[in-house]
Structures are given as structure tokens and as C-alpha cells.
């Protein structure tokens, strides 16, 4: 008889469940997944749609988001666009977020919706082409972007989380000044899981992505490792051993997609702000390909999607084998770690 306590993994948020291995997405994955929540009774049951964009030469980065709580029948989200380094979300050049909206706003599923702040997304072709718009005439702020897939979407092994590399083209206007947008973005979708609001005794967790060109991009999602973070308290290191720190990820290189099987992350963070000013990252995929990368932050903004977690959204300049690319490093910090810092 197995005397070990069985953990109901359906009750775990995606970042606490290792998900090794990859698959491909289907058109239905771009729509809502209400059936995936049948066994999820927690109020924090969550489905998300993330798009982002950047103008690296201007140190501009943007987060746009839909967050559906199906058990509460509530949506939240919107966008914020920041230039350089910001202490908090409200400091962003554009900050227009809604915390509580009726989920009637997605009554047409995700085919097309628009929040009451003017932010909206339309699926032009599932898995391939999207139109994102926003307008605030009072402040002369607007966004008009097309997101076009350049790589197939990569599904995590658990079947309810994927990323996809997109080419983003269009315009951004901030206080009447218009910028051309021509960048890459790794979009993200997840569903069928809770996202608990409780404080968690865990190391910092990173969602790292980058696109170097149409044939080279990656995602690596992992916690800090005790061997690389001398500021990690012993109890937090014990909660997430180094050999369990890699949650999941993938790399697409030269037309071949591979799930990550191991990774090593060393982060230098600015004291007080927790900005990841530099990252040394290496990983190996299922095809025994090894990649070594280095990143430097060029923009950063803090967000608290719930009150018990601090999220730092960092736009990183990544280097690998003479190539340069840009992408997110989104890091979660909980109070137990932050309180232990000098």
C-alpha cells in the first residue's frame, strides 16, 4: 500500500505543477474552456488571454490581458504601457485596468469582445491572426495592432496552457505621440486551474520568453534555485528543491520544437525593487540541444494582480550565440521571500 499523501493536482495552479513535454494547439483552444472548470470549485478558477508588445528602441513595453473568473462570473483586465523603469503600475504612461466586470462582456466568447475602457480583441483567424485595439480619446492614447503567428502554438503537457510566437505590427499613441510597432511577442493562454490568492512560502517564480527570429524562440518557466540565489531562505529552498525548480518550457529552433528537460537560472536583482537587471540562463531540451543565454533589463514595471503577490514585468534584451532578441521576464514574489531580504 502506498502510504504517501495523494495530492489532487487539479487543485494546483499551473506554476506549482511540473508540466514536461509539449504538444500543438487547435483552433478551439483560442476560445473559452468552460468544461475544464467542472472539477474546480475554488473561487479563483481562472482563464486568461495575454498579448504583449514592445518598442525596444524606445524602452517601451506593454501588457494587455483578459482574466476570467468563471465561478464568480467576473472578468478583469485591460492594458498598461510603460517606458523604462516604473515603481508601480499606476506610473505607466498608459494604465487602464478594470478589476471587476460582469463576464457578459465575453458573451460572444473570445471571438470578439470589448471592455468598457475601450480595450478589445477580435479573432480574425484562430491560432493565426488577431486584431487588438484600444482608444482613450480624452488622453489621446490608442493602440491598433495585428498579431500574426510565425510559429505553431506550443501546448504544455497538462493540456490547459499554451504559448505562441507572434509578429506584431501596427501603432501605439501615447498622449498624441504615435509610435510604429514592429516586434515579436510570445502570447499566452491558460485555463482549467485555480489561481489562489493566499500568500505562498515559495521562491520567486519566472516566466521567461524571447524571440530572436521567425525560427528561434523559447519559453522557460521556473523557480529560483537555492544554488544560484544566496538570499533564498532555507525553508523556501526546501519547499522547492533545485531539481523541481523547472516547471516547464519549450524551445523552437531551426523548425524543431523541443520540451525543456533541465534548466539553470541565475538572476541579479536590484535591491528593493526586485527588478531582474540581469539573467544567465541555460537549458537543455528533449533533443539534447543546449542553449546558453544572457539577458539585461531595459524596462520594468511592478503589478499586484492580487494583494498577496508582487509581479515584476520586465522587458529583457536577450543574447544567444551572437543573436539578439527581446521578451518578457515576468517574476512572481510572495511576502515570505520579500520579508527575508536584507
Buried (B, 14 or more C-beta within 10 A) or exposed (E): EEEEEEEEEBBBBBBBBBBBBBBEBEEEBBBBBEEBBEEBEBEBBBBBBBBBBBBBEBBBBBBBBBBBBBBEEBBBBBBBBBBBBBEEBEBBBBBBBBEEBEBEBBEEEBBEBBBEBBBBBBBEEBBBBBBBBBBBEEBEBBBBBBBEBBBBBBBBBBBBBBBBBBBBBBEBBBEEEEBEBEBBBBBBBBBBBBBBBEEBBBBBBBBBBBBBEEBBBBBBBBBBBBEBBEBBBEEBBEBBEBEEBBBBBBBBBEEEBBBBBEBBBBBEBBEEBBBBBBBBBBBBBBEEEEBEBBBBBBBBBBBEBEEEBBBBBBBBBBBBEEEEBBBBBBBBBBEBBEEEEE
